[in-house]
């Protein structure tokens, strides 16, 4: 009887951990999509007007947001995403304007604004 009870408890714990992992993966998948998009544009537009573009701050912010989301820190995700949109809008770090516009549109389509209570930015 003890063995059956232990098996049931172990299976229940495994299911809870699996379900939590699936939910977490879904809640941060959009950040992975944005990271992939940034890497694509980084390779497509390494320079702007023959000056090297610095894409690392965009990627760093996405990494920080994902870590915050995993911790459940929605305030940080909301704040960082607002900063990320502003970086794109201002073309910070010398990124190509066309790439910035396209990333902005991709981010608007993929970001779960309601889940994180992020304000929809104006472009």
WOVEN-V6975 format. One record per helix or strand. SS is the DSSP state (a for helix, b for strand). FROM is the first residue (numbers start at 1). TO is the last residue. If there is no record, write none. Layout:
# WOVEN-V6975
SS;FROM;TO
SS;FROM;TO
This chain:
# WOVEN-V6975
a;2;44
b;47;48
b;51;52
a;56;71
a;74;90
a;92;94
a;97;110
a;113;116
